[in-house]
Amino acid sequence: MKIKQAEFVGSFTSLKQLPARSLPEIAFAGRSNVGKSSLINRLLGRKNLARTSGTPGKTRQLNYILVNDAFYIVDLPGYGYAKVSRREKMQWQKLVEDYITHSAALRCIVSVIDSRHGPTDSDMELISWLAWLGKPSLVVASKVDKLKQKDYHKAKHRITAAVEQLPVSGPMFFSAVSGRGKKELWAVLADFLEM
């Protein structure tokens, strides 16, 4: 897919605030330190459109990015390692749950996992929950540039074995550093957008 335009629309803390303009949406979910924002930036060919940070938990709202004036990418709050209060984590969780269960424009949730570790228990909980809801989802393993070739093949086998038991698409393998997997990922996302 050729990216002609990508602009940050806004950060929203409730469904009532979401953009009034209804367009197809692709949401990205993952642990706080999985490289989700870097992946989005690489996909869009921009450096700082999705907010990245060395501190896990930078994404705390539903962050909307308008792409080619045709669809939204939604960067969801991360889960896991962020050093915030339990109350704030519960607020993030409720926001994400409300969004995923109620968004009529949502075409796919991309579940980003770390290729070095494979899906964690919390990753599998999310992926299983999405499958239970019947929401189209795609598993993408990030940070493949951090794996040696021999480790990459082991990781690919392990992740595929864990994911293929669920009714989800993928796994796909991606590097925000080198762009590996970018073309293939866009091809799959384009199919979801046409649904």
GIUR-V680944 format. One record per residue. N is the residue number from 1. RES is the residue in one small letter. BURIAL is + if it has 9 or more other ideal C-beta (glycine too) atoms within 8 Angstrom, else -. Layout:
[[N	RES	BURIAL] [N	RES	BURIAL]]
//
This chain:
[[1	m	-] [2	k	-] [3	i	+] [4	k	-] [5	q	-] [6	a	+] [7	e	-] [8	f	-] [9	v	-] [10	g	-] [11	s	-] [12	f	+] [13	t	-] [14	s	-] [15	l	+] [16	k	-] [17	q	-] [18	l	-] [19	p	-] [20	a	-] [21	r	-] [22	s	-] [23	l	+] [24	p	+] [25	e	+] [26	i	+] [27	a	+] [28	f	+] [29	a	+] [30	g	+] [31	r	+] [32	s	+] [33	n	+] [34	v	+] [35	g	+] [36	k	+] [37	s	+] [38	s	+] [39	l	+] [40	i	+] [41	n	+] [42	r	+] [43	l	+] [44	l	+] [45	g	-] [46	r	-] [47	k	-] [48	n	-] [49	l	+] [50	a	+] [51	r	+] [52	t	-] [53	s	-] [54	g	-] [55	t	-] [56	p	+] [57	g	+] [58	k	+] [59	t	+] [60	r	-] [61	q	+] [62	l	+] [63	n	+] [64	y	+] [65	i	+] [66	l	+] [67	v	+] [68	n	-] [69	d	-] [70	a	-] [71	f	+] [72	y	+] [73	i	+] [74	v	+] [75	d	+] [76	l	+] [77	p	+] [78	g	+] [79	y	+] [80	g	+] [81	y	+] [82	a	+] [83	k	-] [84	v	-] [85	s	-] [86	r	-] [87	r	-] [88	e	+] [89	k	+] [90	m	-] [91	q	-] [92	w	+] [93	q	+] [94	k	-] [95	l	+] [96	v	+] [97	e	-] [98	d	+] [99	y	+] [100	i	+] [101	t	-] [102	h	-] [103	s	+] [104	a	-] [105	a	+] [106	l	+] [107	r	+] [108	c	+] [109	i	+] [110	v	+] [111	s	+] [112	v	+] [113	i	+] [114	d	+] [115	s	+] [116	r	+] [117	h	-] [118	g	+] [119	p	+] [120	t	+] [121	d	-] [122	s	+] [123	d	+] [124	m	+] [125	e	-] [126	l	+] [127	i	+] [128	s	+] [129	w	-] [130	l	+] [131	a	+] [132	w	-] [133	l	-] [134	g	-] [135	k	+] [136	p	+] [137	s	+] [138	l	+] [139	v	+] [140	v	+] [141	a	+] [142	s	+] [143	k	+] [144	v	+] [145	d	-] [146	k	-] [147	l	+] [148	k	-] [149	q	-] [150	k	-] [151	d	+] [152	y	+] [153	h	-] [154	k	-] [155	a	+] [156	k	+] [157	h	-] [158	r	+] [159	i	+] [160	t	+] [161	a	-] [162	a	+] [163	v	+] [164	e	-] [165	q	-] [166	l	-] [167	p	-] [168	v	+] [169	s	-] [170	g	+] [171	p	+] [172	m	+] [173	f	+] [174	f	+] [175	s	+] [176	a	+] [177	v	-] [178	s	-] [179	g	-] [180	r	+] [181	g	+] [182	k	+] [183	k	-] [184	e	-] [185	l	+] [186	w	+] [187	a	+] [188	v	+] [189	l	+] [190	a	+] [191	d	-] [192	f	+] [193	l	+] [194	e	-] [195	m	-]]
//
